[in-house]
Amino acid sequence: MTRRAVKPGDVIIAVDPRYFRPAEVETLLGDPTKAHEKLGWKPEITLREMVSEMVANDLEAAKKHSLLKSHGYDVAIALES
């Protein structure tokens, strides 16, 4: 098996268009009341803890993007409006 060097711009992974979401929704809002009443579900972390995890994840992704860009790769960043 021969290995070929990957260069910036090479397609490494392609996503089948059938798996794209048809449209983004403006706002996602949930109410855990039914899950609590029907399933006895209770949150394990607070909203503040969840937001902290999300921010930490975003910072980690930004570090990875920065590393890729510094090595000459084009990085597509998904932006939410």
mmCIF file of the N, C-alpha and C atoms, coordinates in Angstrom:
data_MODEL
# 
_entry.id   MODEL 
# 
loop_
_atom_site.group_PDB 
_atom_site.id 
_atom_site.type_symbol 
_atom_site.label_atom_id 
_atom_site.label_alt_id 
_atom_site.label_comp_id 
_atom_site.label_asym_id 
_atom_site.label_entity_id 
_atom_site.label_seq_id 
_atom_site.pdbx_PDB_ins_code 
_atom_site.Cartn_x 
_atom_site.Cartn_y 
_atom_site.Cartn_z 
_atom_site.occupancy 
_atom_site.B_iso_or_equiv 
_atom_site.pdbx_formal_charge 
_atom_site.auth_seq_id 
_atom_site.auth_comp_id 
_atom_site.auth_asym_id 
_atom_site.auth_atom_id 
_atom_site.pdbx_PDB_model_num 
ATOM 1   N N  . MET A 1 1  ? 0.849   -1.191 0.000  1.00 0.00 ? 1  MET A N  1 
ATOM 2   C CA . MET A 1 1  ? 0.000   0.000  0.000  1.00 0.00 ? 1  MET A CA 1 
ATOM 3   C C  . MET A 1 1  ? 0.885   1.241  0.000  1.00 0.00 ? 1  MET A C  1 
ATOM 4   N N  . THR A 1 2  ? 0.661   2.108  -0.953 1.00 0.00 ? 2  THR A N  1 
ATOM 5   C CA . THR A 1 2  ? 1.440   3.342  -1.031 1.00 0.00 ? 2  THR A CA 1 
ATOM 6   C C  . THR A 1 2  ? 0.717   4.456  -0.295 1.00 0.00 ? 2  THR A C  1 
ATOM 7   N N  . ARG A 1 3  ? 1.481   5.242  0.424  1.00 0.00 ? 3  ARG A N  1 
ATOM 8   C CA . ARG A 1 3  ? 0.886   6.374  1.142  1.00 0.00 ? 3  ARG A CA 1 
ATOM 9   C C  . ARG A 1 3  ? 1.263   7.649  0.425  1.00 0.00 ? 3  ARG A C  1 
ATOM 10  N N  . ARG A 1 4  ? 0.353   8.545  0.360  1.00 0.00 ? 4  ARG A N  1 
ATOM 11  C CA . ARG A 1 4  ? 0.555   9.803  -0.327 1.00 0.00 ? 4  ARG A CA 1 
ATOM 12  C C  . ARG A 1 4  ? 0.483   10.923 0.693  1.00 0.00 ? 4  ARG A C  1 
ATOM 13  N N  . ALA A 1 5  ? 1.332   11.899 0.574  1.00 0.00 ? 5  ALA A N  1 
ATOM 14  C CA . ALA A 1 5  ? 1.313   13.035 1.500  1.00 0.00 ? 5  ALA A CA 1 
ATOM 15  C C  . ALA A 1 5  ? 0.047   13.856 1.279  1.00 0.00 ? 5  ALA A C  1 
ATOM 16  N N  . VAL A 1 6  ? -0.533  14.295 2.361  1.00 0.00 ? 6  VAL A N  1 
ATOM 17  C CA . VAL A 1 6  ? -1.727  15.138 2.294  1.00 0.00 ? 6  VAL A CA 1 
ATOM 18  C C  . VAL A 1 6  ? -1.272  16.586 2.212  1.00 0.00 ? 6  VAL A C  1 
ATOM 19  N N  . LYS A 1 7  ? -1.852  17.320 1.266  1.00 0.00 ? 7  LYS A N  1 
ATOM 20  C CA . LYS A 1 7  ? -1.502  18.725 1.076  1.00 0.00 ? 7  LYS A CA 1 
ATOM 21  C C  . LYS A 1 7  ? -2.709  19.597 1.399  1.00 0.00 ? 7  LYS A C  1 
ATOM 22  N N  . PRO A 1 8  ? -2.470  20.849 1.773  1.00 0.00 ? 8  PRO A N  1 
ATOM 23  C CA . PRO A 1 8  ? -3.601  21.758 1.997  1.00 0.00 ? 8  PRO A CA 1 
ATOM 24  C C  . PRO A 1 8  ? -4.504  21.777 0.766  1.00 0.00 ? 8  PRO A C  1 
ATOM 25  N N  . GLY A 1 9  ? -5.790  21.694 1.002  1.00 0.00 ? 9  GLY A N  1 
ATOM 26  C CA . GLY A 1 9  ? -6.763  21.694 -0.084 1.00 0.00 ? 9  GLY A CA 1 
ATOM 27  C C  . GLY A 1 9  ? -7.208  20.302 -0.504 1.00 0.00 ? 9  GLY A C  1 
ATOM 28  N N  . ASP A 1 10 ? -6.454  19.263 -0.100 1.00 0.00 ? 10 ASP A N  1 
ATOM 29  C CA . ASP A 1 10 ? -6.862  17.889 -0.414 1.00 0.00 ? 10 ASP A CA 1 
ATOM 30  C C  . ASP A 1 10 ? -8.140  17.543 0.341  1.00 0.00 ? 10 ASP A C  1 
ATOM 31  N N  . VAL A 1 11 ? -9.045  16.849 -0.336 1.00 0.00 ? 11 VAL A N  1 
ATOM 32  C CA . VAL A 1 11 ? -10.258 16.376 0.326  1.00 0.00 ? 11 VAL A CA 1 
ATOM 33  C C  . VAL A 1 11 ? -9.911  15.067 1.019  1.00 0.00 ? 11 VAL A C  1 
ATOM 34  N N  . ILE A 1 12 ? -9.987  15.074 2.342  1.00 0.00 ? 12 ILE A N  1 
ATOM 35  C CA . ILE A 1 12 ? -9.651  13.886 3.119  1.00 0.00 ? 12 ILE A CA 1 
ATOM 36  C C  . ILE A 1 12 ? -10.925 13.135 3.482  1.00 0.00 ? 12 ILE A C  1 
ATOM 37  N N  . ILE A 1 13 ? -11.934 13.894 3.866  1.00 0.00 ? 13 ILE A N  1 
ATOM 38  C CA . ILE A 1 13 ? -13.222 13.318 4.249  1.00 0.00 ? 13 ILE A CA 1 
ATOM 39  C C  . ILE A 1 13 ? -14.306 14.096 3.524  1.00 0.00 ? 13 ILE A C  1 
ATOM 40  N N  . ALA A 1 14 ? -15.229 13.395 2.905  1.00 0.00 ? 14 ALA A N  1 
ATOM 41  C CA . ALA A 1 14 ? -16.361 14.044 2.248  1.00 0.00 ? 14 ALA A CA 1 
ATOM 42  C C  . ALA A 1 14 ? -17.633 13.641 2.988  1.00 0.00 ? 14 ALA A C  1 
ATOM 43  N N  . VAL A 1 15 ? -18.530 14.606 3.168  1.00 0.00 ? 15 VAL A N  1 
ATOM 44  C CA . VAL A 1 15 ? -19.794 14.347 3.856  1.00 0.00 ? 15 VAL A CA 1 
ATOM 45  C C  . VAL A 1 15 ? -20.884 14.149 2.813  1.00 0.00 ? 15 VAL A C  1 
ATOM 46  N N  . ASP A 1 16 ? -21.614 13.073 2.951  1.00 0.00 ? 16 ASP A N  1 
ATOM 47  C CA . ASP A 1 16 ? -22.723 12.794 2.048  1.00 0.00 ? 16 ASP A CA 1 
ATOM 48  C C  . ASP A 1 16 ? -23.797 13.860 2.262  1.00 0.00 ? 16 ASP A C  1 
ATOM 49  N N  . PRO A 1 17 ? -24.194 14.592 1.212  1.00 0.00 ? 17 PRO A N  1 
ATOM 50  C CA . PRO A 1 17 ? -25.191 15.662 1.355  1.00 0.00 ? 17 PRO A CA 1 
ATOM 51  C C  . PRO A 1 17 ? -26.513 15.204 1.973  1.00 0.00 ? 17 PRO A C  1 
ATOM 52  N N  . ARG A 1 18 ? -26.805 13.909 1.901  1.00 0.00 ? 18 ARG A N  1 
ATOM 53  C CA . ARG A 1 18 ? -28.059 13.412 2.496  1.00 0.00 ? 18 ARG A CA 1 
ATOM 54  C C  . ARG A 1 18 ? -28.079 13.606 4.008  1.00 0.00 ? 18 ARG A C  1 
ATOM 55  N N  . TYR A 1 19 ? -26.909 13.783 4.608  1.00 0.00 ? 19 TYR A N  1 
ATOM 56  C CA . TYR A 1 19 ? -26.851 13.896 6.060  1.00 0.00 ? 19 TYR A CA 1 
ATOM 57  C C  . TYR A 1 19 ? -26.782 15.337 6.559  1.00 0.00 ? 19 TYR A C  1 
ATOM 58  N N  . PHE A 1 20 ? -26.819 16.309 5.661  1.00 0.00 ? 20 PHE A N  1 
ATOM 59  C CA . PHE A 1 20 ? -26.864 17.705 6.078  1.00 0.00 ? 20 PHE A CA 1 
ATOM 60  C C  . PHE A 1 20 ? -28.238 18.021 6.646  1.00 0.00 ? 20 PHE A C  1 
ATOM 61  N N  . ARG A 1 21 ? -28.279 18.875 7.653  1.00 0.00 ? 21 ARG A N  1 
ATOM 62  C CA . ARG A 1 21 ? -29.576 19.309 8.182  1.00 0.00 ? 21 ARG A CA 1 
ATOM 63  C C  . ARG A 1 21 ? -30.229 20.213 7.149  1.00 0.00 ? 21 ARG A C  1 
ATOM 64  N N  . PRO A 1 22 ? -31.524 20.048 6.913  1.00 0.00 ? 22 PRO A N  1 
ATOM 65  C CA . PRO A 1 22 ? -32.183 20.860 5.883  1.00 0.00 ? 22 PRO A CA 1 
ATOM 66  C C  . PRO A 1 22 ? -32.196 22.343 6.216  1.00 0.00 ? 22 PRO A C  1 
ATOM 67  N N  . ALA A 1 23 ? -32.284 22.687 7.470  1.00 0.00 ? 23 ALA A N  1 
ATOM 68  C CA . ALA A 1 23 ? -32.313 24.104 7.839  1.00 0.00 ? 23 ALA A CA 1 
ATOM 69  C C  . ALA A 1 23 ? -31.999 24.236 9.324  1.00 0.00 ? 23 ALA A C  1 
ATOM 70  N N  . GLU A 1 24 ? -31.406 25.337 9.662  1.00 0.00 ? 24 GLU A N  1 
ATOM 71  C CA . GLU A 1 24 ? -31.158 25.629 11.071 1.00 0.00 ? 24 GLU A CA 1 
ATOM 72  C C  . GLU A 1 24 ? -32.367 26.366 11.631 1.00 0.00 ? 24 GLU A C  1 
ATOM 73  N N  . VAL A 1 25 ? -32.661 26.104 12.874 1.00 0.00 ? 25 VAL A N  1 
ATOM 74  C CA . VAL A 1 25 ? -33.744 26.825 13.523 1.00 0.00 ? 25 VAL A CA 1 
ATOM 75  C C  . VAL A 1 25 ? -33.153 28.030 14.235 1.00 0.00 ? 25 VAL A C  1 
ATOM 76  N N  . GLU A 1 26 ? -33.945 29.072 14.362 1.00 0.00 ? 26 GLU A N  1 
ATOM 77  C CA . GLU A 1 26 ? -33.480 30.311 14.979 1.00 0.00 ? 26 GLU A CA 1 
ATOM 78  C C  . GLU A 1 26 ? -33.163 30.107 16.457 1.00 0.00 ? 26 GLU A C  1 
ATOM 79  N N  . THR A 1 27 ? -34.066 29.449 17.176 1.00 0.00 ? 27 THR A N  1 
ATOM 80  C CA . THR A 1 27 ? -33.892 29.268 18.616 1.00 0.00 ? 27 THR A CA 1 
ATOM 81  C C  . THR A 1 27 ? -34.262 27.846 19.011 1.00 0.00 ? 27 THR A C  1 
ATOM 82  N N  . LEU A 1 28 ? -33.418 27.230 19.799 1.00 0.00 ? 28 LEU A N  1 
ATOM 83  C CA . LEU A 1 28 ? -33.730 25.921 20.364 1.00 0.00 ? 28 LEU A CA 1 
ATOM 84  C C  . LEU A 1 28 ? -33.990 26.128 21.850 1.00 0.00 ? 28 LEU A C  1 
ATOM 85  N N  . LEU A 1 29 ? -35.154 25.738 22.301 1.00 0.00 ? 29 LEU A N  1 
ATOM 86  C CA . LEU A 1 29 ? -35.533 25.958 23.689 1.00 0.00 ? 29 LEU A CA 1 
ATOM 87  C C  . LEU A 1 29 ? -36.237 24.717 24.194 1.00 0.00 ? 29 LEU A C  1 
ATOM 88  N N  . GLY A 1 30 ? -35.787 24.204 25.311 1.00 0.00 ? 30 GLY A N  1 
ATOM 89  C CA . GLY A 1 30 ? -36.387 22.990 25.850 1.00 0.00 ? 30 GLY A CA 1 
ATOM 90  C C  . GLY A 1 30 ? -36.924 23.199 27.250 1.00 0.00 ? 30 GLY A C  1 
ATOM 91  N N  . ASP A 1 31 ? -37.859 22.344 27.630 1.00 0.00 ? 31 ASP A N  1 
ATOM 92  C CA . ASP A 1 31 ? -38.432 22.370 28.972 1.00 0.00 ? 31 ASP A CA 1 
ATOM 93  C C  . ASP A 1 31 ? -38.310 20.959 29.535 1.00 0.00 ? 31 ASP A C  1 
ATOM 94  N N  . PRO A 1 32 ? -37.532 20.781 30.608 1.00 0.00 ? 32 PRO A N  1 
ATOM 95  C CA . PRO A 1 32 ? -37.306 19.440 31.146 1.00 0.00 ? 32 PRO A CA 1 
ATOM 96  C C  . PRO A 1 32 ? -38.451 18.896 31.998 1.00 0.00 ? 32 PRO A C  1 
ATOM 97  N N  . THR A 1 33 ? -39.549 19.643 32.120 1.00 0.00 ? 33 THR A N  1 
ATOM 98  C CA . THR A 1 33 ? -40.651 19.234 32.992 1.00 0.00 ? 33 THR A CA 1 
ATOM 99  C C  . THR A 1 33 ? -41.176 17.846 32.656 1.00 0.00 ? 33 THR A C  1 
ATOM 100 N N  . LYS A 1 34 ? -41.440 17.577 31.376 1.00 0.00 ? 34 LYS A N  1 
ATOM 101 C CA . LYS A 1 34 ? -41.999 16.282 30.983 1.00 0.00 ? 34 LYS A CA 1 
ATOM 102 C C  . LYS A 1 34 ? -41.009 15.151 31.280 1.00 0.00 ? 34 LYS A C  1 
ATOM 103 N N  . ALA A 1 35 ? -39.733 15.390 31.027 1.00 0.00 ? 35 ALA A N  1 
ATOM 104 C CA . ALA A 1 35 ? -38.722 14.362 31.318 1.00 0.00 ? 35 ALA A CA 1 
ATOM 105 C C  . ALA A 1 35 ? -38.680 14.067 32.813 1.00 0.00 ? 35 ALA A C  1 
ATOM 106 N N  . HIS A 1 36 ? -38.859 15.096 33.622 1.00 0.00 ? 36 HIS A N  1 
ATOM 107 C CA . HIS A 1 36 ? -38.868 14.895 35.074 1.00 0.00 ? 36 HIS A CA 1 
ATOM 108 C C  . HIS A 1 36 ? -40.122 14.130 35.501 1.00 0.00 ? 36 HIS A C  1 
ATOM 109 N N  . GLU A 1 37 ? -41.279 14.571 34.995 1.00 0.00 ? 37 GLU A N  1 
ATOM 110 C CA . GLU A 1 37 ? -42.549 13.949 35.391 1.00 0.00 ? 37 GLU A CA 1 
ATOM 111 C C  . GLU A 1 37 ? -42.671 12.505 34.907 1.00 0.00 ? 37 GLU A C  1 
ATOM 112 N N  . LYS A 1 38 ? -42.314 12.243 33.649 1.00 0.00 ? 38 LYS A N  1 
ATOM 113 C CA . LYS A 1 38 ? -42.511 10.912 33.058 1.00 0.00 ? 38 LYS A CA 1 
ATOM 114 C C  . LYS A 1 38 ? -41.370 9.938  33.372 1.00 0.00 ? 38 LYS A C  1 
ATOM 115 N N  . LEU A 1 39 ? -40.145 10.469 33.476 1.00 0.00 ? 39 LEU A N  1 
ATOM 116 C CA . LEU A 1 39 ? -38.984 9.593  33.609 1.00 0.00 ? 39 LEU A CA 1 
ATOM 117 C C  . LEU A 1 39 ? -38.249 9.737  34.940 1.00 0.00 ? 39 LEU A C  1 
ATOM 118 N N  . GLY A 1 40 ? -38.626 10.758 35.702 1.00 0.00 ? 40 GLY A N  1 
ATOM 119 C CA . GLY A 1 40 ? -37.915 11.006 36.952 1.00 0.00 ? 40 GLY A CA 1 
ATOM 120 C C  . GLY A 1 40 ? -36.534 11.609 36.736 1.00 0.00 ? 40 GLY A C  1 
ATOM 121 N N  . TRP A 1 41 ? -36.319 12.180 35.544 1.00 0.00 ? 41 TRP A N  1 
ATOM 122 C CA . TRP A 1 41 ? -35.016 12.738 35.200 1.00 0.00 ? 41 TRP A CA 1 
ATOM 123 C C  . TRP A 1 41 ? -34.754 14.023 35.972 1.00 0.00 ? 41 TRP A C  1 
ATOM 124 N N  . LYS A 1 42 ? -33.519 14.178 36.425 1.00 0.00 ? 42 LYS A N  1 
ATOM 125 C CA . LYS A 1 42 ? -33.081 15.420 37.069 1.00 0.00 ? 42 LYS A CA 1 
ATOM 126 C C  . LYS A 1 42 ? -31.720 15.782 36.488 1.00 0.00 ? 42 LYS A C  1 
ATOM 127 N N  . PRO A 1 43 ? -31.479 17.070 36.278 1.00 0.00 ? 43 PRO A N  1 
ATOM 128 C CA . PRO A 1 43 ? -30.172 17.466 35.735 1.00 0.00 ? 43 PRO A CA 1 
ATOM 129 C C  . PRO A 1 43 ? -29.053 17.133 36.718 1.00 0.00 ? 43 PRO A C  1 
ATOM 130 N N  . GLU A 1 44 ? -27.901 16.753 36.169 1.00 0.00 ? 44 GLU A N  1 
ATOM 131 C CA . GLU A 1 44 ? -26.746 16.421 37.005 1.00 0.00 ? 44 GLU A CA 1 
ATOM 132 C C  . GLU A 1 44 ? -25.814 17.607 37.205 1.00 0.00 ? 44 GLU A C  1 
ATOM 133 N N  . ILE A 1 45 ? -25.911 18.613 36.330 1.00 0.00 ? 45 ILE A N  1 
ATOM 134 C CA . ILE A 1 45 ? -25.068 19.797 36.462 1.00 0.00 ? 45 ILE A CA 1 
ATOM 135 C C  . ILE A 1 45 ? -25.938 21.042 36.356 1.00 0.00 ? 45 ILE A C  1 
ATOM 136 N N  . THR A 1 46 ? -25.415 22.148 36.840 1.00 0.00 ? 46 THR A N  1 
ATOM 137 C CA . THR A 1 46 ? -26.147 23.413 36.776 1.00 0.00 ? 46 THR A CA 1 
ATOM 138 C C  . THR A 1 46 ? -25.961 24.054 35.403 1.00 0.00 ? 46 THR A C  1 
ATOM 139 N N  . LEU A 1 47 ? -26.777 25.051 35.124 1.00 0.00 ? 47 LEU A N  1 
ATOM 140 C CA . LEU A 1 47 ? -26.636 25.801 33.880 1.00 0.00 ? 47 LEU A CA 1 
ATOM 141 C C  . LEU A 1 47 ? -25.246 26.428 33.807 1.00 0.00 ? 47 LEU A C  1 
ATOM 142 N N  . ARG A 1 48 ? -24.787 26.988 34.905 1.00 0.00 ? 48 ARG A N  1 
ATOM 143 C CA . ARG A 1 48 ? -23.459 27.620 34.942 1.00 0.00 ? 48 ARG A CA 1 
ATOM 144 C C  . ARG A 1 48 ? -22.365 26.599 34.595 1.00 0.00 ? 48 ARG A C  1 
ATOM 145 N N  . GLU A 1 49 ? -22.470 25.387 35.142 1.00 0.00 ? 49 GLU A N  1 
ATOM 146 C CA . GLU A 1 49 ? -21.483 24.344 34.844 1.00 0.00 ? 49 GLU A CA 1 
ATOM 147 C C  . GLU A 1 49 ? -21.537 23.943 33.370 1.00 0.00 ? 49 GLU A C  1 
ATOM 148 N N  . MET A 1 50 ? -22.747 23.852 32.828 1.00 0.00 ? 50 MET A N  1 
ATOM 149 C CA . MET A 1 50 ? -22.896 23.478 31.428 1.00 0.00 ? 50 MET A CA 1 
ATOM 150 C C  . MET A 1 50 ? -22.276 24.542 30.517 1.00 0.00 ? 50 MET A C  1 
ATOM 151 N N  . VAL A 1 51 ? -22.544 25.803 30.825 1.00 0.00 ? 51 VAL A N  1 
ATOM 152 C CA . VAL A 1 51 ? -21.984 26.892 30.018 1.00 0.00 ? 51 VAL A CA 1 
ATOM 153 C C  . VAL A 1 51 ? -20.462 26.876 30.109 1.00 0.00 ? 51 VAL A C  1 
ATOM 154 N N  . SER A 1 52 ? -19.937 26.616 31.293 1.00 0.00 ? 52 SER A N  1 
ATOM 155 C CA . SER A 1 52 ? -18.488 26.536 31.479 1.00 0.00 ? 52 SER A CA 1 
ATOM 156 C C  . SER A 1 52 ? -17.889 25.427 30.609 1.00 0.00 ? 52 SER A C  1 
ATOM 157 N N  . GLU A 1 53 ? -18.541 24.265 30.564 1.00 0.00 ? 53 GLU A N  1 
ATOM 158 C CA . GLU A 1 53 ? -18.079 23.160 29.715 1.00 0.00 ? 53 GLU A CA 1 
ATOM 159 C C  . GLU A 1 53 ? -18.121 23.550 28.240 1.00 0.00 ? 53 GLU A C  1 
ATOM 160 N N  . MET A 1 54 ? -19.184 24.242 27.840 1.00 0.00 ? 54 MET A N  1 
ATOM 161 C CA . MET A 1 54 ? -19.332 24.637 26.440 1.00 0.00 ? 54 MET A CA 1 
ATOM 162 C C  . MET A 1 54 ? -18.244 25.629 26.038 1.00 0.00 ? 54 MET A C  1 
ATOM 163 N N  . VAL A 1 55 ? -17.962 26.601 26.913 1.00 0.00 ? 55 VAL A N  1 
ATOM 164 C CA . VAL A 1 55 ? -16.924 27.596 26.624 1.00 0.00 ? 55 VAL A CA 1 
ATOM 165 C C  . VAL A 1 55 ? -15.559 26.916 26.546 1.00 0.00 ? 55 VAL A C  1 
ATOM 166 N N  . ALA A 1 56 ? -15.282 25.999 27.476 1.00 0.00 ? 56 ALA A N  1 
ATOM 167 C CA . ALA A 1 56 ? -14.005 25.274 27.456 1.00 0.00 ? 56 ALA A CA 1 
ATOM 168 C C  . ALA A 1 56 ? -13.859 24.491 26.152 1.00 0.00 ? 56 ALA A C  1 
ATOM 169 N N  . ASN A 1 57 ? -14.950 23.881 25.687 1.00 0.00 ? 57 ASN A N  1 
ATOM 170 C CA . ASN A 1 57 ? -14.924 23.132 24.436 1.00 0.00 ? 57 ASN A CA 1 
ATOM 171 C C  . ASN A 1 57 ? -14.653 24.055 23.253 1.00 0.00 ? 57 ASN A C  1 
ATOM 172 N N  . ASP A 1 58 ? -15.310 25.221 23.243 1.00 0.00 ? 58 ASP A N  1 
ATOM 173 C CA . ASP A 1 58 ? -15.091 26.189 22.162 1.00 0.00 ? 58 ASP A CA 1 
ATOM 174 C C  . ASP A 1 58 ? -13.646 26.679 22.148 1.00 0.00 ? 58 ASP A C  1 
ATOM 175 N N  . LEU A 1 59 ? -13.071 26.927 23.330 1.00 0.00 ? 59 LEU A N  1 
ATOM 176 C CA . LEU A 1 59 ? -11.676 27.367 23.402 1.00 0.00 ? 59 LEU A CA 1 
ATOM 177 C C  . LEU A 1 59 ? -10.733 26.285 22.880 1.00 0.00 ? 59 LEU A C  1 
ATOM 178 N N  . GLU A 1 60 ? -11.005 25.037 23.214 1.00 0.00 ? 60 GLU A N  1 
ATOM 179 C CA . GLU A 1 60 ? -10.183 23.923 22.728 1.00 0.00 ? 60 GLU A CA 1 
ATOM 180 C C  . GLU A 1 60 ? -10.268 23.825 21.205 1.00 0.00 ? 60 GLU A C  1 
ATOM 181 N N  . ALA A 1 61 ? -11.472 23.984 20.660 1.00 0.00 ? 61 ALA A N  1 
ATOM 182 C CA . ALA A 1 61 ? -11.641 23.948 19.199 1.00 0.00 ? 61 ALA A CA 1 
ATOM 183 C C  . ALA A 1 61 ? -10.881 25.105 18.550 1.00 0.00 ? 61 ALA A C  1 
ATOM 184 N N  . ALA A 1 62 ? -10.908 26.289 19.177 1.00 0.00 ? 62 ALA A N  1 
ATOM 185 C CA . ALA A 1 62 ? -10.194 27.452 18.641 1.00 0.00 ? 62 ALA A CA 1 
ATOM 186 C C  . ALA A 1 62 ? -8.687  27.196 18.627 1.00 0.00 ? 62 ALA A C  1 
ATOM 187 N N  . LYS A 1 63 ? -8.174  26.537 19.662 1.00 0.00 ? 63 LYS A N  1 
ATOM 188 C CA . LYS A 1 63 ? -6.739  26.201 19.702 1.00 0.00 ? 63 LYS A CA 1 
ATOM 189 C C  . LYS A 1 63 ? -6.380  25.259 18.557 1.00 0.00 ? 63 LYS A C  1 
ATOM 190 N N  . LYS A 1 64 ? -7.237  24.273 18.312 1.00 0.00 ? 64 LYS A N  1 
ATOM 191 C CA . LYS A 1 64 ? -6.980  23.321 17.226 1.00 0.00 ? 64 LYS A CA 1 
ATOM 192 C C  . LYS A 1 64 ? -7.004  24.029 15.874 1.00 0.00 ? 64 LYS A C  1 
ATOM 193 N N  . HIS A 1 65 ? -7.990  24.910 15.679 1.00 0.00 ? 65 HIS A N  1 
ATOM 194 C CA . HIS A 1 65 ? -8.077  25.660 14.424 1.00 0.00 ? 65 HIS A CA 1 
ATOM 195 C C  . HIS A 1 65 ? -6.833  26.519 14.240 1.00 0.00 ? 65 HIS A C  1 
ATOM 196 N N  . SER A 1 66 ? -6.388  27.156 15.318 1.00 0.00 ? 66 SER A N  1 
ATOM 197 C CA . SER A 1 66 ? -5.207  28.008 15.254 1.00 0.00 ? 66 SER A CA 1 
ATOM 198 C C  . SER A 1 66 ? -3.973  27.197 14.860 1.00 0.00 ? 66 SER A C  1 
ATOM 199 N N  . LEU A 1 67 ? -3.828  26.014 15.433 1.00 0.00 ? 67 LEU A N  1 
ATOM 200 C CA . LEU A 1 67 ? -2.692  25.146 15.106 1.00 0.00 ? 67 LEU A CA 1 
ATOM 201 C C  . LEU A 1 67 ? -2.730  24.745 13.630 1.00 0.00 ? 67 LEU A C  1 
ATOM 202 N N  . LEU A 1 68 ? -3.905  24.347 13.147 1.00 0.00 ? 68 LEU A N  1 
ATOM 203 C CA . LEU A 1 68 ? -4.026  23.964 11.738 1.00 0.00 ? 68 LEU A CA 1 
ATOM 204 C C  . LEU A 1 68 ? -3.688  25.130 10.818 1.00 0.00 ? 68 LEU A C  1 
ATOM 205 N N  . LYS A 1 69 ? -4.229  26.312 11.128 1.00 0.00 ? 69 LYS A N  1 
ATOM 206 C CA . LYS A 1 69 ? -3.967  27.493 10.295 1.00 0.00 ? 69 LYS A CA 1 
ATOM 207 C C  . LYS A 1 69 ? -2.483  27.842 10.297 1.00 0.00 ? 69 LYS A C  1 
ATOM 208 N N  . SER A 1 70 ? -1.834  27.707 11.464 1.00 0.00 ? 70 SER A N  1 
ATOM 209 C CA . SER A 1 70 ? -0.410  28.045 11.549 1.00 0.00 ? 70 SER A CA 1 
ATOM 210 C C  . SER A 1 70 ? 0.453   27.079 10.734 1.00 0.00 ? 70 SER A C  1 
ATOM 211 N N  . HIS A 1 71 ? -0.107  25.937 10.365 1.00 0.00 ? 71 HIS A N  1 
ATOM 212 C CA . HIS A 1 71 ? 0.613   24.975 9.532  1.00 0.00 ? 71 HIS A CA 1 
ATOM 213 C C  . HIS A 1 71 ? 0.112   24.994 8.084  1.00 0.00 ? 71 HIS A C  1 
ATOM 214 N N  . GLY A 1 72 ? -0.614  26.050 7.724  1.00 0.00 ? 72 GLY A N  1 
ATOM 215 C CA . GLY A 1 72 ? -0.987  26.249 6.330  1.00 0.00 ? 72 GLY A CA 1 
ATOM 216 C C  . GLY A 1 72 ? -2.284  25.632 5.867  1.00 0.00 ? 72 GLY A C  1 
ATOM 217 N N  . TYR A 1 73 ? -3.083  25.104 6.784  1.00 0.00 ? 73 TYR A N  1 
ATOM 218 C CA . TYR A 1 73 ? -4.348  24.499 6.383  1.00 0.00 ? 73 TYR A CA 1 
ATOM 219 C C  . TYR A 1 73 ? -5.467  25.530 6.427  1.00 0.00 ? 73 TYR A C  1 
ATOM 220 N N  . ASP A 1 74 ? -6.366  25.449 5.446  1.00 0.00 ? 74 ASP A N  1 
ATOM 221 C CA . ASP A 1 74 ? -7.579  26.268 5.472  1.00 0.00 ? 74 ASP A CA 1 
ATOM 222 C C  . ASP A 1 74 ? -8.539  25.634 6.459  1.00 0.00 ? 74 ASP A C  1 
ATOM 223 N N  . VAL A 1 75 ? -9.080  26.429 7.340  1.00 0.00 ? 75 VAL A N  1 
ATOM 224 C CA . VAL A 1 75 ? -9.986  25.892 8.352  1.00 0.00 ? 75 VAL A CA 1 
ATOM 225 C C  . VAL A 1 75 ? -11.329 26.587 8.211  1.00 0.00 ? 75 VAL A C  1 
ATOM 226 N N  . ALA A 1 76 ? -12.357 25.803 7.939  1.00 0.00 ? 76 ALA A N  1 
ATOM 227 C CA . ALA A 1 76 ? -13.711 26.353 7.869  1.00 0.00 ? 76 ALA A CA 1 
ATOM 228 C C  . ALA A 1 76 ? -14.270 26.372 9.282  1.00 0.00 ? 76 ALA A C  1 
ATOM 229 N N  . ILE A 1 77 ? -14.673 27.539 9.732  1.00 0.00 ? 77 ILE A N  1 
ATOM 230 C CA . ILE A 1 77 ? -15.234 27.672 11.071 1.00 0.00 ? 77 ILE A CA 1 
ATOM 231 C C  . ILE A 1 77 ? -16.723 27.939 10.935 1.00 0.00 ? 77 ILE A C  1 
ATOM 232 N N  . ALA A 1 78 ? -17.527 27.108 11.584 1.00 0.00 ? 78 ALA A N  1 
ATOM 233 C CA . ALA A 1 78 ? -18.978 27.300 11.557 1.00 0.00 ? 78 ALA A CA 1 
ATOM 234 C C  . ALA A 1 78 ? -19.329 28.483 12.446 1.00 0.00 ? 78 ALA A C  1 
ATOM 235 N N  . LEU A 1 79 ? -20.010 29.436 11.893 1.00 0.00 ? 79 LEU A N  1 
ATOM 236 C CA . LEU A 1 79 ? -20.422 30.611 12.655 1.00 0.00 ? 79 LEU A CA 1 
ATOM 237 C C  . LEU A 1 79 ? -21.918 30.574 12.877 1.00 0.00 ? 79 LEU A C  1 
ATOM 238 N N  . GLU A 1 80 ? -22.328 30.906 14.070 1.00 0.00 ? 80 GLU A N  1 
ATOM 239 C CA . GLU A 1 80 ? -23.752 30.989 14.371 1.00 0.00 ? 80 GLU A CA 1 
ATOM 240 C C  . GLU A 1 80 ? -24.124 32.454 14.448 1.00 0.00 ? 80 GLU A C  1 
ATOM 241 N N  . SER A 1 81 ? -25.276 32.778 13.903 1.00 0.00 ? 81 SER A N  1 
ATOM 242 C CA . SER A 1 81 ? -25.690 34.184 13.942 1.00 0.00 ? 81 SER A CA 1 
ATOM 243 C C  . SER A 1 81 ? -26.601 34.445 15.108 1.00 0.00 ? 81 SER A C  1 
# 
